[in-house]
Amino acid sequence: MTLRIISLNAWGGRLHETLIGYIRQADPDVLCLQEVLRVPGTGGGWSIYRDAGLELPQRANLFTEIGTALPGHDGFFCPTSRGELFDGDTAIAAEFGLATFVRKTHSLIAEGLDFVHGRFSADGWGEHPRPRNAHCIRLFSHEHASTVTIAHMHGLRDPAGKGDTAARKEQAEALVRLIERVWPGGENLVVCGDFNVLPDSATFTILARLGLSDLVTGNGLVDTRTSYYLKQGRFADYMLVTPGVKVAKFEVVEAPEVSDHRALLLDIG
């Protein structure tokens, strides 16, 4: 038996039907999602995100919809900000952040959540670069009689690009501090997410202190974006592991396209 981990920037659920279908079919043990929205209460469906003349369709209650698609999983929502979406001219208060779904047959035995850039914005989405967080969990797998620690992060978006900055260096340091609060060392560690950095970033030098190496660049892969992403610079998403992780399968999923990011799929043997 394998333990399946999927990391994906969900793009606010813009390819909703295909996304839900893929998640059901892939049936991950742990699903690490970035760019997820949640509306308190019973609201949901399509809404519009507006920012400086930009309008984007979003699934206002994507977290709940994915939870419905994965009834055998526990869901954890980790917001970075609370702002407004719109249904016509009606404003909807929504939260934006990370989501982690864990199959209920695995025992969650430790957990950490913290900001790696900025702090929670309770009254609007925040100024650029906007707040970012990371979620770290430690699981006991009864099938394998072993533990694994999994962390994922949505890295800050800088309008100037994906190059290294002081803020990105501190972001990586903050991620390491969070992991070290949960991971005891000496056992499997997986770190993933949409880092919003380039492969030569100092982020990877900092993460290497934990013994982590990246499976995307390590396998010679050069593209983690789908046909919906029309810009240059097609790195964003990464999946790092410590040397003891037995990689039964690693895939940057080309089809179906469920976002402007490709899903990263890891099966641990």
ABEGO torsion letter per residue (X at the ends): XBBBBBBBBAGGGABAAAAAAAAAAAGBABBBBBGBBBBBEABEEBBBBBBGGBBBBBBAAAAAAAAAABAABBBBBBBABBBBBBBEABBBBBBBEBBBBBBAABBBABBBBBBABEBBBABEAEBOBBBBBBBBBBBBBAAAGBBBBBBBBBBBBBAAEABBBAAAAAAAAAAAAAAAAABAEGBBBBBBEBAGBBAABAAAAAAAAAGBBBAAAAAGBABABBAABABBGABABBBBBBAABBBABBBBBAOBBABABBBBBBBBX
